[in-house]
Amino acid sequence: MEAQSITAAQLAQVAQALAPGGRLLRTWPLAGGSSAMMIGLEIAQAGGSVRKAVMRLPSAHPHAAAAEHRILQLVHKLGLAAPAPLLLDESRSIISAPYLVIEHIDGQLDFAPADHASAGAQMAAQLAAIHRIAPLDIGQLPSSTSCPELARPPSPTAPELRAEQLRARLSAVAVPPTRNQPALLHGDYWPGNVLWRDGTLVAVVDWEDAKCGDPLSDLAISRLDVLWIYGRTAFAAFNTCYCTLMSIDYSALPYWDLCAALRIARLAGADLAAWAGFFARFGRHDITAQSFCADFAWFVAQAEAQLDTSSKE
């Protein structure tokens, strides 16, 4: 469903469902990535106050809105920095697809933080807070104990990313035993799913990929994204902070690092210029296909070197 196909009258009905007796003042499109369409809502409530909210229409499957609503209820209740869920509508009586409405957070994406070390450390601290949530606290979620990328069919990728070699390397090594207790995983914790205000991390968004599993699988995704977007200073601060806060077994991290590399090779695809060009609208003209490949190659090399060392021990 496209934003253009949702009418002003339908959005007014959504506003009424959220705030009975209120009046929709304005709407605006929000960047929701490929997994959901998002529309900002500003509503004058019956009592006179003005409220902002965000309507999300997940595109993954018919039950995605309910699943995201449920996980947001849980993580918000547990005190994590996540928007509160406000409304779930699976009736299709207003819009022909299930949707949810969540709290509007006064924050923004920041792909160019003034203090890279602080940004890395804050992201690590919030990820550690997520990983300290045990499955017992969140109920039933999907789980995974091995690299999910190996279950996906190969897709076209830039040759510089060596996706075929990564796949072969991961297929050849034994899946490391899971020595860590299963934890809540965000599933896509990167700078594009974090909101900031005045240099402070205020919210983690887009929880639709949440699952349970080894925290190292989540950590690896974040490590790679922090590296190539925020740089090595942030990467070092991120690692130091996370390891200080989380006393877990890190021996399988090289395996999960390579899984993260194969994942981002799939996401980047064959057009690295377009992949890097996304960041130009945020003023990051220094992120190029070449800079991405350089950071990617460094990350893969350190993981492969650690795998080689561990295999000889």
C-alpha positions in Angstrom: 0.0 0.0 0.0 1.3 3.4 -1.0 0.9 6.6 1.1 -0.9 8.2 -1.8 -3.6 5.5 -1.7 -4.6 6.5 1.9 -7.1 9.4 1.8 -7.4 12.3 4.1 -10.8 11.0 5.2 -9.3 7.7 6.2 -6.5 9.4 8.2 -9.2 11.5 9.9 -10.9 8.3 11.0 -7.6 6.9 12.3 -7.2 10.1 14.3 -10.7 9.7 15.7 -10.0 6.1 16.7 -6.9 7.2 18.5 -8.4 10.4 20.1 -12.2 10.3 20.1 -13.6 13.8 19.7 -10.3 15.1 18.4 -9.5 16.7 15.0 -6.7 15.9 12.6 -4.6 19.0 12.1 -2.0 17.7 9.6 -0.2 14.6 8.3 3.2 14.1 6.8 5.1 11.1 5.3 8.0 9.6 7.3 10.8 7.4 6.1 9.9 3.9 7.3 12.4 1.9 5.2 11.3 -1.1 3.2 9.5 -2.8 6.0 6.7 -0.3 6.7 5.0 2.8 5.5 4.8 5.5 8.1 2.7 8.7 8.3 3.0 11.3 11.0 -0.3 12.5 12.6 -0.9 15.7 14.5 -4.2 15.7 16.4 -6.1 18.4 18.4 -7.6 16.4 21.2 -11.0 17.1 22.7 -9.5 18.7 25.8 -7.6 21.2 23.8 -4.1 19.7 23.8 -2.2 18.7 20.7 -0.9 15.2 20.3 1.5 13.7 17.7 1.6 10.1 16.7 3.0 7.9 14.0 0.9 5.4 11.9 2.8 2.4 10.8 1.7 -0.1 8.1 4.1 -3.0 8.1 4.5 -4.8 4.8 6.0 -8.1 5.9 2.9 -10.2 6.5 -0.8 -9.8 7.6 0.1 -10.3 11.3 3.2 -8.0 11.3 1.3 -5.1 12.8 0.0 -7.2 15.7 3.5 -8.7 16.3 5.1 -5.3 16.3 2.4 -3.9 18.6 3.0 -6.7 21.0 6.8 -6.4 21.2 6.5 -2.6 21.6 4.1 -3.2 24.5 6.7 -5.5 26.1 9.8 -3.4 25.6 8.2 -0.2 26.6 6.8 -1.8 29.8 10.3 -3.0 30.5 11.7 0.5 30.3 13.7 0.3 27.1 14.0 3.5 24.9 11.2 2.6 22.5 8.0 4.3 21.4 4.8 3.3 23.2 2.2 1.6 21.1 -1.1 3.5 21.1 -3.5 1.7 18.8 -3.7 -1.6 16.8 -6.4 -2.0 14.2 -6.7 -5.3 12.3 -10.3 -4.8 11.4 -9.6 -3.4 7.9 -12.7 -1.2 8.4 -10.8 2.1 7.9 -7.8 1.0 5.8 -7.5 -2.2 3.9 -4.5 -3.5 5.8 -3.7 -3.9 9.5 -1.9 -1.0 11.0 -0.7 0.3 14.3 -0.2 3.8 15.8 2.7 4.5 18.0 4.0 7.4 20.1 5.8 10.2 18.2 9.3 10.6 19.7 10.8 14.1 19.6 14.1 13.0 18.0 15.8 12.5 14.6 18.2 10.3 12.8 21.8 11.4 13.1 24.3 9.9 10.7 26.9 12.6 11.5 27.2 12.9 15.3 29.3 15.7 16.7 30.9 13.2 19.2 31.6 9.9 17.5 32.8 8.2 20.7 29.8 9.3 22.7 27.4 8.1 19.9 29.2 4.7 19.8 29.1 4.3 23.6 25.4 5.3 23.8 24.4 2.9 21.1 26.3 0.1 22.9 24.7 0.9 26.3 21.2 0.7 24.8 22.0 -2.5 23.0 23.3 -4.0 26.2 20.1 -3.0 27.9 18.1 -4.8 25.2 20.3 -7.9 25.5 19.8 -8.0 29.3 16.1 -8.9 28.7 15.7 -12.6 29.0 13.1 -14.6 26.9 11.2 -15.3 30.1 10.3 -11.6 30.3 9.1 -11.3 26.7 7.3 -14.5 25.9 7.3 -16.3 22.6 9.4 -14.9 19.8 11.1 -16.4 16.8 14.6 -17.8 17.6 17.7 -18.7 15.6 20.9 -20.4 16.5 22.8 -20.3 13.2 23.5 -17.8 10.4 20.1 -17.0 8.8 21.8 -15.7 5.7 22.9 -19.2 4.7 19.2 -20.2 4.4 18.6 -17.5 1.8 19.3 -18.1 -1.8 22.2 -16.2 -3.2 21.4 -12.8 -4.7 23.3 -10.4 -7.0 26.0 -8.5 -5.1 28.9 -6.3 -5.9 32.0 -8.5 -6.5 34.0 -6.3 -4.1 31.9 -7.8 -1.2 33.0 -11.4 -1.9 29.6 -12.7 -1.0 30.2 -16.1 -2.6 33.5 -16.5 -0.7 31.8 -15.5 2.6 29.0 -17.9 2.0 31.5 -20.7 1.3 33.6 -19.9 4.4 30.5 -19.9 6.7 29.2 -23.1 5.1 32.6 -24.8 5.7 32.9 -23.9 9.4 31.0 -25.6 12.2 28.3 -23.5 13.8 29.8 -22.5 17.1 28.0 -23.8 20.2 25.8 -21.2 21.8 27.4 -20.5 25.2 25.3 -17.5 26.0 21.8 -17.4 27.4 19.2 -16.5 24.8 18.3 -12.8 25.0 16.0 -10.4 23.3 17.5 -9.3 20.0 16.4 -6.2 18.1 17.3 -7.8 14.8 18.3 -4.6 13.0 20.0 -2.3 15.4 21.9 0.2 13.4 22.2 4.1 13.3 19.1 4.2 11.0 16.9 2.8 13.7 18.0 5.1 16.5 16.7 8.6 17.2 18.7 11.4 18.8 18.0 14.7 20.5 20.7 17.1 21.4 23.4 14.4 21.2 21.4 12.0 23.4 19.9 8.7 22.2 16.2 8.9 22.9 14.6 6.0 21.1 15.2 2.7 19.3 12.6 2.1 16.6 11.6 -0.5 14.0 11.2 -3.6 16.2 9.5 -5.8 13.7 12.6 -8.1 13.4 12.8 -8.7 17.1 13.6 -12.3 18.1 15.4 -14.4 20.7 18.9 -15.7 20.4 22.6 -15.3 21.0 23.3 -11.6 21.7 26.4 -12.0 19.5 24.3 -12.2 16.4 22.7 -8.8 17.1 26.1 -7.3 18.3 27.8 -8.3 15.0 25.2 -6.5 12.9 25.6 -3.3 15.0 29.4 -3.5 15.0 29.6 -3.5 11.2 27.0 -0.7 10.7 28.6 1.5 13.4 32.0 1.0 11.8 31.1 2.1 8.2 28.7 4.8 9.2 30.1 6.4 12.3 33.8 5.4 11.8 36.5 3.6 13.8 36.5 5.9 16.8 32.8 5.2 17.3 33.4 1.5 16.6 36.1 1.3 19.3 33.9 3.1 21.8 31.0 0.9 20.9 33.0 -2.3 21.5 34.6 -1.1 24.7 31.3 0.0 26.2 29.4 -3.1 25.2 32.1 -5.5 26.5 32.3 -3.6 29.8 28.5 -3.9 30.3 28.0 -7.5 29.1 29.9 -10.3 30.7 29.2 -13.0 28.0 31.2 -15.4 26.0 32.6 -13.7 22.9 34.4 -16.6 21.3 31.8 -17.0 18.5 31.8 -13.4 17.6 34.0 -13.9 14.4 31.4 -16.3 13.1 28.6 -13.8 13.7 30.7 -11.0 12.2 31.0 -12.9 9.0 27.2 -13.5 9.1 26.7 -9.8 9.5 29.0 -9.2 6.5 27.1 -11.6 4.3 23.8 -10.0 5.4 24.9 -6.5 4.5 26.4 -7.7 1.2 22.9 -8.9 0.3 21.3 -5.6 1.4 23.8 -3.5 -0.5 23.3 -5.6 -3.6 25.1 -4.9 -6.8 24.8 -1.1 -6.9 27.2 0.2 -4.2 27.0 3.8 -5.5 23.2 3.8 -4.9 23.7 2.1 -1.5 26.2 4.8 -0.3 24.3 7.6 -2.0 21.4 7.2 0.5 23.5 9.1 3.0 24.1 12.1 0.8 20.7 13.5 1.8 22.0 13.5 5.4 25.1 15.4 4.5 27.4 12.4 4.5 29.0 12.8 1.1 32.1 11.1 2.5 30.3 7.8 2.6 31.0 6.4 -0.8 31.1 3.0 -2.5 34.9 3.0 -1.9 34.7 4.0 1.8 32.1 1.3 2.4 34.1 -1.4 0.7 37.3 -0.4 2.6 35.5 -0.6 6.0 33.7 -3.8 4.9 37.0 -5.4 3.9 38.7 -4.5 7.1 35.8 -5.9 9.2 35.8 -9.2 7.2 39.6 -9.5 7.5 39.6 -9.1 11.3 36.8 -11.8 11.6 38.6 -14.2 9.3 41.9 -13.7 11.1 40.2 -14.5 14.4 38.5 -17.6 12.9 41.9 -18.8 11.6 43.5 -18.3 15.0 40.7 -20.1 16.9 40.8 -23.1 14.5 44.5 -23.6 15.2 44.1 -23.7 19.0 
